[in-house]
Amino acid sequence: MPKYHFEIVDGFRLEDPIGQDCGSDAQARSVAKQMARQIAEDIRRDDNDRKVIVLDDNGAEVYKAPIDDPDSNSSI
């Protein structure tokens, strides 16, 4: 099963050295969206540069999930 790394960008980059096994890029995107929603709910800030970045095991970027204010009308 492929391993994906979920890094958080919030003014600086928090690296994920361990990663998580996901069955596909689609499942990794789903995990990233869920993480971004949870972070937005836990830490409310108006900052458009916050995101969860998904890297595959080779270090290639697969997806970016913006961390939006959960009360805004934008969707992830």
PDB file of N, CA, C, O and CB in Angstrom:
ATOM      1  N   MET A   1       0.853  -1.176   0.000  1.00  0.00           N
ATOM      2  CA  MET A   1       0.000   0.000   0.000  1.00  0.00           C
ATOM      3  C   MET A   1       0.899   1.239   0.000  1.00  0.00           C
ATOM      4  O   MET A   1       1.848   1.306   0.781  1.00  0.00           O
ATOM      5  CB  MET A   1      -0.971  -0.002   1.232  1.00  0.00           C
ATOM      6  N   PRO A   2       0.617   2.219  -0.861  1.00  0.00           N
ATOM      7  CA  PRO A   2       1.457   3.418  -0.934  1.00  0.00           C
ATOM      8  C   PRO A   2       1.378   4.236   0.357  1.00  0.00           C
ATOM      9  O   PRO A   2       0.352   4.269   1.037  1.00  0.00           O
ATOM     10  CB  PRO A   2       1.041   4.286  -2.129  1.00  0.00           C
ATOM     11  N   LYS A   3       2.484   4.887   0.665  1.00  0.00           N
ATOM     12  CA  LYS A   3       2.544   5.759   1.834  1.00  0.00           C
ATOM     13  C   LYS A   3       2.503   7.208   1.363  1.00  0.00           C
ATOM     14  O   LYS A   3       3.165   7.573   0.392  1.00  0.00           O
ATOM     15  CB  LYS A   3       3.827   5.482   2.681  1.00  0.00           C
ATOM     16  N   TYR A   4       1.724   8.026   2.057  1.00  0.00           N
ATOM     17  CA  TYR A   4       1.596   9.453   1.757  1.00  0.00           C
ATOM     18  C   TYR A   4       1.972  10.243   2.996  1.00  0.00           C
ATOM     19  O   TYR A   4       1.761   9.799   4.125  1.00  0.00           O
ATOM     20  CB  TYR A   4       0.152   9.810   1.288  1.00  0.00           C
ATOM     21  N   HIS A   5       2.532  11.419   2.766  1.00  0.00           N
ATOM     22  CA  HIS A   5       2.943  12.298   3.858  1.00  0.00           C
ATOM     23  C   HIS A   5       2.072  13.545   3.813  1.00  0.00           C
ATOM     24  O   HIS A   5       1.875  14.137   2.752  1.00  0.00           O
ATOM     25  CB  HIS A   5       4.466  12.667   3.758  1.00  0.00           C
ATOM     26  N   PHE A   6       1.558  13.936   4.963  1.00  0.00           N
ATOM     27  CA  PHE A   6       0.633  15.062   5.061  1.00  0.00           C
ATOM     28  C   PHE A   6       1.333  16.187   5.820  1.00  0.00           C
ATOM     29  O   PHE A   6       1.474  16.132   7.042  1.00  0.00           O
ATOM     30  CB  PHE A   6      -0.706  14.645   5.771  1.00  0.00           C
ATOM     31  N   GLU A   7       1.763  17.195   5.087  1.00  0.00           N
ATOM     32  CA  GLU A   7       2.501  18.304   5.671  1.00  0.00           C
ATOM     33  C   GLU A   7       1.591  19.513   5.787  1.00  0.00           C
ATOM     34  O   GLU A   7       0.783  19.781   4.898  1.00  0.00           O
ATOM     35  CB  GLU A   7       3.748  18.640   4.834  1.00  0.00           C
ATOM     36  N   ILE A   8       1.726  20.236   6.881  1.00  0.00           N
ATOM     37  CA  ILE A   8       0.867  21.390   7.142  1.00  0.00           C
ATOM     38  C   ILE A   8       1.684  22.653   6.933  1.00  0.00           C
ATOM     39  O   ILE A   8       2.777  22.794   7.481  1.00  0.00           O
ATOM     40  CB  ILE A   8       0.271  21.343   8.585  1.00  0.00           C
ATOM     41  N   VAL A   9       1.147  23.574   6.133  1.00  0.00           N
ATOM     42  CA  VAL A   9       1.773  24.868   5.892  1.00  0.00           C
ATOM     43  C   VAL A   9       0.935  25.915   6.606  1.00  0.00           C
ATOM     44  O   VAL A   9      -0.244  26.098   6.303  1.00  0.00           O
ATOM     45  CB  VAL A   9       1.895  25.181   4.355  1.00  0.00           C
ATOM     46  N   ASP A  10       1.560  26.601   7.562  1.00  0.00           N
ATOM     47  CA  ASP A  10       0.872  27.604   8.375  1.00  0.00           C
ATOM     48  C   ASP A  10       1.885  28.675   8.760  1.00  0.00           C
ATOM     49  O   ASP A  10       2.163  28.879   9.941  1.00  0.00           O
ATOM     50  CB  ASP A  10       0.216  26.961   9.650  1.00  0.00           C
ATOM     51  N   GLY A  11       2.431  29.354   7.765  1.00  0.00           N
ATOM     52  CA  GLY A  11       3.500  30.316   8.005  1.00  0.00           C
ATOM     53  C   GLY A  11       4.864  29.641   7.955  1.00  0.00           C
ATOM     54  O   GLY A  11       5.861  30.276   7.609  1.00  0.00           O
ATOM     55  N   PHE A  12       4.911  28.392   8.288  1.00  0.00           N
ATOM     56  CA  PHE A  12       6.082  27.537   8.141  1.00  0.00           C
ATOM     57  C   PHE A  12       5.565  26.143   7.822  1.00  0.00           C
ATOM     58  O   PHE A  12       4.363  25.891   7.905  1.00  0.00           O
ATOM     59  CB  PHE A  12       6.986  27.543   9.439  1.00  0.00           C
ATOM     60  N   ARG A  13       6.441  25.260   7.468  1.00  0.00           N
ATOM     61  CA  ARG A  13       6.013  23.930   7.018  1.00  0.00           C
ATOM     62  C   ARG A  13       6.283  22.890   8.103  1.00  0.00           C
ATOM     63  O   ARG A  13       7.420  22.725   8.544  1.00  0.00           O
ATOM     64  CB  ARG A  13       6.737  23.537   5.707  1.00  0.00           C
ATOM     65  N   LEU A  14       5.232  22.190   8.528  1.00  0.00           N
ATOM     66  CA  LEU A  14       5.363  21.093   9.479  1.00  0.00           C
ATOM     67  C   LEU A  14       5.457  19.801   8.687  1.00  0.00           C
ATOM     68  O   LEU A  14       4.481  19.376   8.069  1.00  0.00           O
ATOM     69  CB  LEU A  14       4.164  21.056  10.485  1.00  0.00           C
ATOM     70  N   GLU A  15       6.620  19.179   8.703  1.00  0.00           N
ATOM     71  CA  GLU A  15       6.839  17.970   7.920  1.00  0.00           C
ATOM     72  C   GLU A  15       6.254  16.747   8.614  1.00  0.00           C
ATOM     73  O   GLU A  15       6.183  16.686   9.841  1.00  0.00           O
ATOM     74  CB  GLU A  15       8.326  17.766   7.669  1.00  0.00           C
ATOM     75  N   ASP A  16       5.847  15.801   7.828  1.00  0.00           N
ATOM     76  CA  ASP A  16       5.306  14.534   8.300  1.00  0.00           C
ATOM     77  C   ASP A  16       6.321  13.441   7.954  1.00  0.00           C
ATOM     78  O   ASP A  16       6.254  12.874   6.863  1.00  0.00           O
ATOM     79  CB  ASP A  16       3.893  14.236   7.662  1.00  0.00           C
ATOM     80  N   PRO A  17       7.257  13.133   8.856  1.00  0.00           N
ATOM     81  CA  PRO A  17       8.302  12.167   8.525  1.00  0.00           C
ATOM     82  C   PRO A  17       7.817  10.713   8.501  1.00  0.00           C
ATOM     83  O   PRO A  17       8.472   9.860   7.902  1.00  0.00           O
ATOM     84  CB  PRO A  17       9.425  12.296   9.510  1.00  0.00           C
ATOM     85  N   ILE A  18       6.694  10.421   9.133  1.00  0.00           N
ATOM     86  CA  ILE A  18       6.223   9.043   9.235  1.00  0.00           C
ATOM     87  C   ILE A  18       5.290   8.685   8.093  1.00  0.00           C
ATOM     88  O   ILE A  18       5.438   7.622   7.490  1.00  0.00           O
ATOM     89  CB  ILE A  18       5.522   8.822  10.560  1.00  0.00           C
ATOM     90  N   GLY A  19       4.342   9.540   7.788  1.00  0.00           N
ATOM     91  CA  GLY A  19       3.390   9.282   6.715  1.00  0.00           C
ATOM     92  C   GLY A  19       2.284   8.334   7.135  1.00  0.00           C
ATOM     93  O   GLY A  19       2.219   7.881   8.278  1.00  0.00           O
ATOM     94  N   GLN A  20       1.413   8.049   6.172  1.00  0.00           N
ATOM     95  CA  GLN A  20       0.256   7.185   6.412  1.00  0.00           C
ATOM     96  C   GLN A  20      -0.015   6.373   5.154  1.00  0.00           C
ATOM     97  O   GLN A  20       0.064   6.890   4.040  1.00  0.00           O
ATOM     98  CB  GLN A  20      -1.002   8.020   6.817  1.00  0.00           C
ATOM     99  N   ASP A  21      -0.332   5.107   5.341  1.00  0.00           N
ATOM    100  CA  ASP A  21      -0.685   4.257   4.206  1.00  0.00           C
ATOM    101  C   ASP A  21      -2.082   4.618   3.714  1.00  0.00           C
ATOM    102  O   ASP A  21      -3.024   4.703   4.502  1.00  0.00           O
ATOM    103  CB  ASP A  21      -0.612   2.756   4.593  1.00  0.00           C
ATOM    104  N   CYS A  22      -2.207   4.829   2.416  1.00  0.00           N
ATOM    105  CA  CYS A  22      -3.500   5.092   1.775  1.00  0.00           C
ATOM    106  C   CYS A  22      -3.558   4.232   0.517  1.00  0.00           C
ATOM    107  O   CYS A  22      -2.536   3.979  -0.120  1.00  0.00           O
ATOM    108  CB  CYS A  22      -3.689   6.633   1.434  1.00  0.00           C
ATOM    109  N   GLY A  23      -4.738   3.794   0.172  1.00  0.00           N
ATOM    110  CA  GLY A  23      -4.901   2.913  -0.970  1.00  0.00           C
ATOM    111  C   GLY A  23      -4.700   3.581  -2.319  1.00  0.00           C
ATOM    112  O   GLY A  23      -4.406   2.907  -3.305  1.00  0.00           O
ATOM    113  N   SER A  24      -4.859   4.920  -2.375  1.00  0.00           N
ATOM    114  CA  SER A  24      -4.775   5.619  -3.656  1.00  0.00           C
ATOM    115  C   SER A  24      -4.595   7.109  -3.424  1.00  0.00           C
ATOM    116  O   SER A  24      -4.704   7.591  -2.297  1.00  0.00           O
ATOM    117  CB  SER A  24      -6.033   5.356  -4.509  1.00  0.00           C
ATOM    118  N   ASP A  25      -4.314   7.846  -4.521  1.00  0.00           N
ATOM    119  CA  ASP A  25      -4.255   9.310  -4.436  1.00  0.00           C
ATOM    120  C   ASP A  25      -5.593   9.861  -3.960  1.00  0.00           C
ATOM    121  O   ASP A  25      -5.630  10.814  -3.181  1.00  0.00           O
ATOM    122  CB  ASP A  25      -3.876   9.927  -5.804  1.00  0.00           C
ATOM    123  N   ALA A  26      -6.689   9.270  -4.423  1.00  0.00           N
ATOM    124  CA  ALA A  26      -8.027   9.745  -4.036  1.00  0.00           C
ATOM    125  C   ALA A  26      -8.236   9.607  -2.529  1.00  0.00           C
ATOM    126  O   ALA A  26      -8.793  10.505  -1.898  1.00  0.00           O
ATOM    127  CB  ALA A  26      -9.121   8.961  -4.796  1.00  0.00           C
ATOM    128  N   GLN A  27      -7.801   8.508  -1.959  1.00  0.00           N
ATOM    129  CA  GLN A  27      -7.954   8.343  -0.517  1.00  0.00           C
ATOM    130  C   GLN A  27      -7.070   9.344   0.229  1.00  0.00           C
ATOM    131  O   GLN A  27      -7.484   9.880   1.257  1.00  0.00           O
ATOM    132  CB  GLN A  27      -7.607   6.899  -0.096  1.00  0.00           C
ATOM    133  N   ALA A  28      -5.864   9.603  -0.272  1.00  0.00           N
ATOM    134  CA  ALA A  28      -4.973  10.595   0.340  1.00  0.00           C
ATOM    135  C   ALA A  28      -5.599  11.985   0.278  1.00  0.00           C
ATOM    136  O   ALA A  28      -5.501  12.747   1.239  1.00  0.00           O
ATOM    137  CB  ALA A  28      -3.597  10.598  -0.362  1.00  0.00           C
ATOM    138  N   ARG A  29      -6.242  12.324  -0.842  1.00  0.00           N
ATOM    139  CA  ARG A  29      -6.932  13.622  -0.950  1.00  0.00           C
ATOM    140  C   ARG A  29      -8.039  13.715   0.084  1.00  0.00           C
ATOM    141  O   ARG A  29      -8.206  14.756   0.718  1.00  0.00           O
ATOM    142  CB  ARG A  29      -7.513  13.824  -2.368  1.00  0.00           C
ATOM    143  N   SER A  30      -8.786  12.656   0.260  1.00  0.00           N
ATOM    144  CA  SER A  30      -9.874  12.631   1.231  1.00  0.00           C
ATOM    145  C   SER A  30      -9.341  12.848   2.650  1.00  0.00           C
ATOM    146  O   SER A  30      -9.926  13.599   3.431  1.00  0.00           O
ATOM    147  CB  SER A  30     -10.637  11.297   1.145  1.00  0.00           C
ATOM    148  N   VAL A  31      -8.245  12.196   2.973  1.00  0.00           N
ATOM    149  CA  VAL A  31      -7.628  12.368   4.296  1.00  0.00           C
ATOM    150  C   VAL A  31      -7.175  13.818   4.473  1.00  0.00           C
ATOM    151  O   VAL A  31      -7.382  14.404   5.536  1.00  0.00           O
ATOM    152  CB  VAL A  31      -6.423  11.396   4.477  1.00  0.00           C
ATOM    153  N   ALA A  32      -6.558  14.399   3.440  1.00  0.00           N
ATOM    154  CA  ALA A  32      -6.083  15.785   3.510  1.00  0.00           C
ATOM    155  C   ALA A  32      -7.248  16.754   3.718  1.00  0.00           C
ATOM    156  O   ALA A  32      -7.143  17.683   4.518  1.00  0.00           O
ATOM    157  CB  ALA A  32      -5.311  16.153   2.227  1.00  0.00           C
ATOM    158  N   LYS A  33      -8.347  16.547   3.009  1.00  0.00           N
ATOM    159  CA  LYS A  33      -9.516  17.415   3.166  1.00  0.00           C
ATOM    160  C   LYS A  33     -10.062  17.317   4.581  1.00  0.00           C
ATOM    161  O   LYS A  33     -10.425  18.327   5.183  1.00  0.00           O
ATOM    162  CB  LYS A  33     -10.609  17.048   2.148  1.00  0.00           C
ATOM    163  N   GLN A  34     -10.120  16.100   5.112  1.00  0.00           N
ATOM    164  CA  GLN A  34     -10.618  15.903   6.467  1.00  0.00           C
ATOM    165  C   GLN A  34      -9.687  16.586   7.480  1.00  0.00           C
ATOM    166  O   GLN A  34     -10.160  17.220   8.424  1.00  0.00           O
ATOM    167  CB  GLN A  34     -10.748  14.394   6.780  1.00  0.00           C
ATOM    168  N   MET A  35      -8.390  16.460   7.292  1.00  0.00           N
ATOM    169  CA  MET A  35      -7.431  17.121   8.174  1.00  0.00           C
ATOM    170  C   MET A  35      -7.600  18.637   8.115  1.00  0.00           C
ATOM    171  O   MET A  35      -7.606  19.303   9.150  1.00  0.00           O
ATOM    172  CB  MET A  35      -5.992  16.730   7.795  1.00  0.00           C
ATOM    173  N   ALA A  36      -7.738  19.181   6.905  1.00  0.00           N
ATOM    174  CA  ALA A  36      -7.873  20.625   6.732  1.00  0.00           C
ATOM    175  C   ALA A  36      -9.137  21.141   7.421  1.00  0.00           C
ATOM    176  O   ALA A  36      -9.110  22.187   8.070  1.00  0.00           O
ATOM    177  CB  ALA A  36      -7.900  20.983   5.239  1.00  0.00           C
ATOM    178  N   ARG A  37     -10.243  20.405   7.280  1.00  0.00           N
ATOM    179  CA  ARG A  37     -11.486  20.817   7.949  1.00  0.00           C
ATOM    180  C   ARG A  37     -11.317  20.808   9.464  1.00  0.00           C
ATOM    181  O   ARG A  37     -11.771  21.724  10.150  1.00  0.00           O
ATOM    182  CB  ARG A  37     -12.650  19.892   7.544  1.00  0.00           C
ATOM    183  N   GLN A  38     -10.660  19.767   9.987  1.00  0.00           N
ATOM    184  CA  GLN A  38     -10.478  19.672  11.435  1.00  0.00           C
ATOM    185  C   GLN A  38      -9.587  20.792  11.952  1.00  0.00           C
ATOM    186  O   GLN A  38      -9.873  21.375  12.997  1.00  0.00           O
ATOM    187  CB  GLN A  38      -9.883  18.317  11.810  1.00  0.00           C
ATOM    188  N   ILE A  39      -8.515  21.098  11.237  1.00  0.00           N
ATOM    189  CA  ILE A  39      -7.632  22.187  11.648  1.00  0.00           C
ATOM    190  C   ILE A  39      -8.393  23.507  11.634  1.00  0.00           C
ATOM    191  O   ILE A  39      -8.256  24.308  12.558  1.00  0.00           O
ATOM    192  CB  ILE A  39      -6.393  22.267  10.728  1.00  0.00           C
ATOM    193  N   ALA A  40      -9.192  23.743  10.595  1.00  0.00           N
ATOM    194  CA  ALA A  40      -9.966  24.987  10.492  1.00  0.00           C
ATOM    195  C   ALA A  40     -10.934  25.121  11.654  1.00  0.00           C
ATOM    196  O   ALA A  40     -11.128  26.223  12.167  1.00  0.00           O
ATOM    197  CB  ALA A  40     -10.733  25.038   9.164  1.00  0.00           C
ATOM    198  N   GLU A  41     -11.541  24.026  12.079  1.00  0.00           N
ATOM    199  CA  GLU A  41     -12.471  24.072  13.205  1.00  0.00           C
ATOM    200  C   GLU A  41     -11.742  24.293  14.522  1.00  0.00           C
ATOM    201  O   GLU A  41     -12.241  25.000  15.398  1.00  0.00           O
ATOM    202  CB  GLU A  41     -13.284  22.786  13.272  1.00  0.00           C
ATOM    203  N   ASP A  42     -10.567  23.694  14.667  1.00  0.00           N
ATOM    204  CA  ASP A  42      -9.811  23.795  15.914  1.00  0.00           C
ATOM    205  C   ASP A  42      -9.119  25.139  16.072  1.00  0.00           C
ATOM    206  O   ASP A  42      -9.048  25.677  17.176  1.00  0.00           O
ATOM    207  CB  ASP A  42      -8.790  22.693  15.986  1.00  0.00           C
ATOM    208  N   ILE A  43      -8.612  25.679  14.976  1.00  0.00           N
ATOM    209  CA  ILE A  43      -7.835  26.920  15.017  1.00  0.00           C
ATOM    210  C   ILE A  43      -8.409  27.866  13.984  1.00  0.00           C
ATOM    211  O   ILE A  43      -8.062  27.783  12.806  1.00  0.00           O
ATOM    212  CB  ILE A  43      -6.313  26.660  14.756  1.00  0.00           C
ATOM    213  N   ARG A  44      -9.274  28.755  14.404  1.00  0.00           N
ATOM    214  CA  ARG A  44      -9.915  29.685  13.475  1.00  0.00           C
ATOM    215  C   ARG A  44      -9.031  30.908  13.267  1.00  0.00           C
ATOM    216  O   ARG A  44      -8.720  31.644  14.204  1.00  0.00           O
ATOM    217  CB  ARG A  44     -11.306  30.107  13.995  1.00  0.00           C
ATOM    218  N   ARG A  45      -8.637  31.104  12.010  1.00  0.00           N
ATOM    219  CA  ARG A  45      -7.847  32.264  11.610  1.00  0.00           C
ATOM    220  C   ARG A  45      -8.209  32.610  10.189  1.00  0.00           C
ATOM    221  O   ARG A  45      -8.561  31.740   9.393  1.00  0.00           O
ATOM    222  CB  ARG A  45      -6.324  31.997  11.748  1.00  0.00           C
ATOM    223  N   ASP A  46      -8.120  33.880   9.877  1.00  0.00           N
ATOM    224  CA  ASP A  46      -8.347  34.315   8.499  1.00  0.00           C
ATOM    225  C   ASP A  46      -6.991  34.413   7.808  1.00  0.00           C
ATOM    226  O   ASP A  46      -6.388  35.485   7.752  1.00  0.00           O
ATOM    227  CB  ASP A  46      -9.113  35.690   8.448  1.00  0.00           C
ATOM    228  N   ASP A  47      -6.524  33.295   7.287  1.00  0.00           N
ATOM    229  CA  ASP A  47      -5.199  33.213   6.666  1.00  0.00           C
ATOM    230  C   ASP A  47      -5.301  32.292   5.464  1.00  0.00           C
ATOM    231  O   ASP A  47      -5.437  31.079   5.623  1.00  0.00           O
ATOM    232  CB  ASP A  47      -4.115  32.700   7.678  1.00  0.00           C
ATOM    233  N   ASN A  48      -5.237  32.848   4.271  1.00  0.00           N
ATOM    234  CA  ASN A  48      -5.415  32.059   3.048  1.00  0.00           C
ATOM    235  C   ASN A  48      -4.226  31.186   2.691  1.00  0.00           C
ATOM    236  O   ASN A  48      -4.324  30.375   1.770  1.00  0.00           O
ATOM    237  CB  ASN A  48      -5.702  32.966   1.908  1.00  0.00           C
ATOM    238  N   ASP A  49      -3.106  31.326   3.388  1.00  0.00           N
ATOM    239  CA  ASP A  49      -1.920  30.550   3.035  1.00  0.00           C
ATOM    240  C   ASP A  49      -1.837  29.213   3.765  1.00  0.00           C
ATOM    241  O   ASP A  49      -0.892  28.455   3.547  1.00  0.00           O
ATOM    242  CB  ASP A  49      -0.687  31.353   3.326  1.00  0.00           C
ATOM    243  N   ARG A  50      -2.798  28.912   4.620  1.00  0.00           N
ATOM    244  CA  ARG A  50      -2.759  27.655   5.365  1.00  0.00           C
ATOM    245  C   ARG A  50      -3.263  26.524   4.476  1.00  0.00           C
ATOM    246  O   ARG A  50      -4.263  26.670   3.775  1.00  0.00           O
ATOM    247  CB  ARG A  50      -3.605  27.751   6.663  1.00  0.00           C
ATOM    248  N   LYS A  51      -2.558  25.396   4.515  1.00  0.00           N
ATOM    249  CA  LYS A  51      -2.965  24.258   3.684  1.00  0.00           C
ATOM    250  C   LYS A  51      -2.330  22.977   4.197  1.00  0.00           C
ATOM    251  O   LYS A  51      -1.347  23.001   4.937  1.00  0.00           O
ATOM    252  CB  LYS A  51      -2.579  24.489   2.210  1.00  0.00           C
ATOM    253  N   VAL A  52      -2.908  21.869   3.793  1.00  0.00           N
ATOM    254  CA  VAL A  52      -2.329  20.546   4.006  1.00  0.00           C
ATOM    255  C   VAL A  52      -1.808  20.090   2.645  1.00  0.00           C
ATOM    256  O   VAL A  52      -2.555  20.063   1.666  1.00  0.00           O
ATOM    257  CB  VAL A  52      -3.387  19.517   4.615  1.00  0.00           C
ATOM    258  N   ILE A  53      -0.546  19.738   2.589  1.00  0.00           N
ATOM    259  CA  ILE A  53       0.073  19.291   1.342  1.00  0.00           C
ATOM    260  C   ILE A  53       0.310  17.789   1.433  1.00  0.00           C
ATOM    261  O   ILE A  53       0.859  17.299   2.419  1.00  0.00           O
ATOM    262  CB  ILE A  53       1.411  20.054   1.065  1.00  0.00           C
ATOM    263  N   VAL A  54      -0.104  17.066   0.404  1.00  0.00           N
ATOM    264  CA  VAL A  54       0.067  15.615   0.352  1.00  0.00           C
ATOM    265  C   VAL A  54       1.233  15.288  -0.580  1.00  0.00           C
ATOM    266  O   VAL A  54       1.263  15.715  -1.734  1.00  0.00           O
ATOM    267  CB  VAL A  54      -1.244  14.909  -0.126  1.00  0.00           C
ATOM    268  N   LEU A  55       2.187  14.525  -0.057  1.00  0.00           N
ATOM    269  CA  LEU A  55       3.329  14.067  -0.835  1.00  0.00           C
ATOM    270  C   LEU A  55       3.283  12.550  -0.911  1.00  0.00           C
ATOM    271  O   LEU A  55       2.972  11.887   0.078  1.00  0.00           O
ATOM    272  CB  LEU A  55       4.669  14.555  -0.216  1.00  0.00           C
ATOM    273  N   ASP A  56       3.593  11.994  -2.085  1.00  0.00           N
ATOM    274  CA  ASP A  56       3.679  10.539  -2.153  1.00  0.00           C
ATOM    275  C   ASP A  56       5.018  10.102  -1.574  1.00  0.00           C
ATOM    276  O   ASP A  56       5.822  10.944  -1.174  1.00  0.00           O
ATOM    277  CB  ASP A  56       3.512  10.031  -3.617  1.00  0.00           C
ATOM    278  N   ASP A  57       5.264   8.813  -1.525  1.00  0.00           N
ATOM    279  CA  ASP A  57       6.464   8.295  -0.882  1.00  0.00           C
ATOM    280  C   ASP A  57       7.742   8.698  -1.605  1.00  0.00           C
ATOM    281  O   ASP A  57       8.830   8.585  -1.042  1.00  0.00           O
ATOM    282  CB  ASP A  57       6.388   6.797  -0.794  1.00  0.00           C
ATOM    283  N   ASN A  58       7.625   9.168  -2.845  1.00  0.00           N
ATOM    284  CA  ASN A  58       8.784   9.655  -3.597  1.00  0.00           C
ATOM    285  C   ASN A  58       9.024  11.146  -3.389  1.00  0.00           C
ATOM    286  O   ASN A  58       9.981  11.701  -3.929  1.00  0.00           O
ATOM    287  CB  ASN A  58       8.602   9.371  -5.076  1.00  0.00           C
ATOM    288  N   GLY A  59       8.162  11.799  -2.610  1.00  0.00           N
ATOM    289  CA  GLY A  59       8.305  13.225  -2.343  1.00  0.00           C
ATOM    290  C   GLY A  59       7.604  14.112  -3.352  1.00  0.00           C
ATOM    291  O   GLY A  59       7.743  15.334  -3.290  1.00  0.00           O
ATOM    292  N   ALA A  60       6.855  13.534  -4.281  1.00  0.00           N
ATOM    293  CA  ALA A  60       6.127  14.324  -5.281  1.00  0.00           C
ATOM    294  C   ALA A  60       4.810  14.809  -4.688  1.00  0.00           C
ATOM    295  O   ALA A  60       4.094  14.049  -4.036  1.00  0.00           O
ATOM    296  CB  ALA A  60       5.869  13.492  -6.570  1.00  0.00           C
ATOM    297  N   GLU A  61       4.501  16.073  -4.919  1.00  0.00           N
ATOM    298  CA  GLU A  61       3.253  16.644  -4.421  1.00  0.00           C
ATOM    299  C   GLU A  61       2.074  16.073  -5.191  1.00  0.00           C
ATOM    300  O   GLU A  61       2.051  16.094  -6.422  1.00  0.00           O
ATOM    301  CB  GLU A  61       3.273  18.180  -4.531  1.00  0.00           C
ATOM    302  N   VAL A  62       1.084  15.558  -4.446  1.00  0.00           N
ATOM    303  CA  VAL A  62      -0.087  14.927  -5.038  1.00  0.00           C
ATOM    304  C   VAL A  62      -1.297  15.851  -4.959  1.00  0.00           C
ATOM    305  O   VAL A  62      -2.133  15.854  -5.862  1.00  0.00           O
ATOM    306  CB  VAL A  62      -0.388  13.597  -4.342  1.00  0.00           C
ATOM    307  N   TYR A  63      -1.398  16.638  -3.882  1.00  0.00           N
ATOM    308  CA  TYR A  63      -2.603  17.436  -3.652  1.00  0.00           C
ATOM    309  C   TYR A  63      -2.337  18.491  -2.598  1.00  0.00           C
ATOM    310  O   TYR A  63      -1.485  18.315  -1.727  1.00  0.00           O
ATOM    311  CB  TYR A  63      -3.780  16.544  -3.226  1.00  0.00           C
ATOM    312  N   LYS A  64      -3.084  19.606  -2.684  1.00  0.00           N
ATOM    313  CA  LYS A  64      -3.088  20.647  -1.653  1.00  0.00           C
ATOM    314  C   LYS A  64      -4.520  20.861  -1.206  1.00  0.00           C
ATOM    315  O   LYS A  64      -5.403  21.081  -2.035  1.00  0.00           O
ATOM    316  CB  LYS A  64      -2.458  21.981  -2.177  1.00  0.00           C
ATOM    317  N   ALA A  65      -4.761  20.801   0.092  1.00  0.00           N
ATOM    318  CA  ALA A  65      -6.092  21.071   0.644  1.00  0.00           C
ATOM    319  C   ALA A  65      -6.020  22.370   1.432  1.00  0.00           C
ATOM    320  O   ALA A  65      -5.344  22.423   2.460  1.00  0.00           O
ATOM    321  CB  ALA A  65      -6.593  19.887   1.549  1.00  0.00           C
ATOM    322  N   PRO A  66      -6.695  23.414   0.981  1.00  0.00           N
ATOM    323  CA  PRO A  66      -6.668  24.676   1.723  1.00  0.00           C
ATOM    324  C   PRO A  66      -7.365  24.513   3.065  1.00  0.00           C
ATOM    325  O   PRO A  66      -8.347  23.780   3.188  1.00  0.00           O
ATOM    326  CB  PRO A  66      -7.333  25.803   0.908  1.00  0.00           C
ATOM    327  N   ILE A  67      -6.844  25.205   4.062  1.00  0.00           N
ATOM    328  CA  ILE A  67      -7.474  25.219   5.382  1.00  0.00           C
ATOM    329  C   ILE A  67      -8.319  26.482   5.428  1.00  0.00           C
ATOM    330  O   ILE A  67      -7.805  27.583   5.622  1.00  0.00           O
ATOM    331  CB  ILE A  67      -6.404  25.177   6.564  1.00  0.00           C
ATOM    332  N   ASP A  68      -9.634  26.304   5.246  1.00  0.00           N
ATOM    333  CA  ASP A  68     -10.566  27.421   5.194  1.00  0.00           C
ATOM    334  C   ASP A  68     -11.311  27.558   6.501  1.00  0.00           C
ATOM    335  O   ASP A  68     -11.412  26.608   7.278  1.00  0.00           O
ATOM    336  CB  ASP A  68     -11.546  27.250   4.046  1.00  0.00           C
ATOM    337  N   ASP A  69     -11.830  28.743   6.734  1.00  0.00           N
ATOM    338  CA  ASP A  69     -12.734  28.969   7.858  1.00  0.00           C
ATOM    339  C   ASP A  69     -13.980  28.129   7.606  1.00  0.00           C
ATOM    340  O   ASP A  69     -14.615  28.274   6.561  1.00  0.00           O
ATOM    341  CB  ASP A  69     -13.089  30.500   8.027  1.00  0.00           C
ATOM    342  N   PRO A  70     -14.345  27.250   8.546  1.00  0.00           N
ATOM    343  CA  PRO A  70     -15.505  26.380   8.297  1.00  0.00           C
ATOM    344  C   PRO A  70     -16.813  27.141   8.159  1.00  0.00           C
ATOM    345  O   PRO A  70     -17.798  26.591   7.666  1.00  0.00           O
ATOM    346  CB  PRO A  70     -15.636  25.378   9.408  1.00  0.00           C
ATOM    347  N   ASP A  71     -16.838  28.395   8.586  1.00  0.00           N
ATOM    348  CA  ASP A  71     -18.059  29.194   8.459  1.00  0.00           C
ATOM    349  C   ASP A  71     -18.135  29.934   7.123  1.00  0.00           C
ATOM    350  O   ASP A  71     -19.146  30.568   6.822  1.00  0.00           O
ATOM    351  CB  ASP A  71     -18.143  30.193   9.601  1.00  0.00           C
ATOM    352  N   SER A  72     -17.058  29.855   6.312  1.00  0.00           N
ATOM    353  CA  SER A  72     -17.076  30.523   5.015  1.00  0.00           C
ATOM    354  C   SER A  72     -17.844  29.661   4.023  1.00  0.00           C
ATOM    355  O   SER A  72     -18.149  28.501   4.298  1.00  0.00           O
ATOM    356  CB  SER A  72     -15.634  30.799   4.507  1.00  0.00           C
ATOM    357  N   ASN A  73     -18.149  30.235   2.879  1.00  0.00           N
ATOM    358  CA  ASN A  73     -18.912  29.512   1.843  1.00  0.00           C
ATOM    359  C   ASN A  73     -18.027  28.720   0.909  1.00  0.00           C
ATOM    360  O   ASN A  73     -18.542  27.991   0.061  1.00  0.00           O
ATOM    361  CB  ASN A  73     -19.739  30.479   1.034  1.00  0.00           C
ATOM    362  N   SER A  74     -16.689  28.835   1.032  1.00  0.00           N
ATOM    363  CA  SER A  74     -15.824  28.095   0.119  1.00  0.00           C
ATOM    364  C   SER A  74     -15.756  26.646   0.531  1.00  0.00           C
ATOM    365  O   SER A  74     -15.930  26.307   1.702  1.00  0.00           O
ATOM    366  CB  SER A  74     -14.422  28.702   0.078  1.00  0.00           C
ATOM    367  N   SER A  75     -15.498  25.792  -0.445  1.00  0.00           N
ATOM    368  CA  SER A  75     -15.406  24.369  -0.150  1.00  0.00           C
ATOM    369  C   SER A  75     -14.014  23.873  -0.438  1.00  0.00           C
ATOM    370  O   SER A  75     -13.287  24.464  -1.237  1.00  0.00           O
ATOM    371  CB  SER A  75     -16.431  23.574  -0.955  1.00  0.00           C
ATOM    372  N   ILE A  76     -13.641  22.796   0.205  1.00  0.00           N
ATOM    373  CA  ILE A  76     -12.329  22.213   0.027  1.00  0.00           C
ATOM    374  C   ILE A  76     -12.418  21.175  -1.061  1.00  0.00           C
ATOM    375  O   ILE A  76     -11.417  20.539  -1.392  1.00  0.00           O
ATOM    376  CB  ILE A  76     -11.796  21.601   1.338  1.00  0.00           C
TER     377      ILE A  76
END
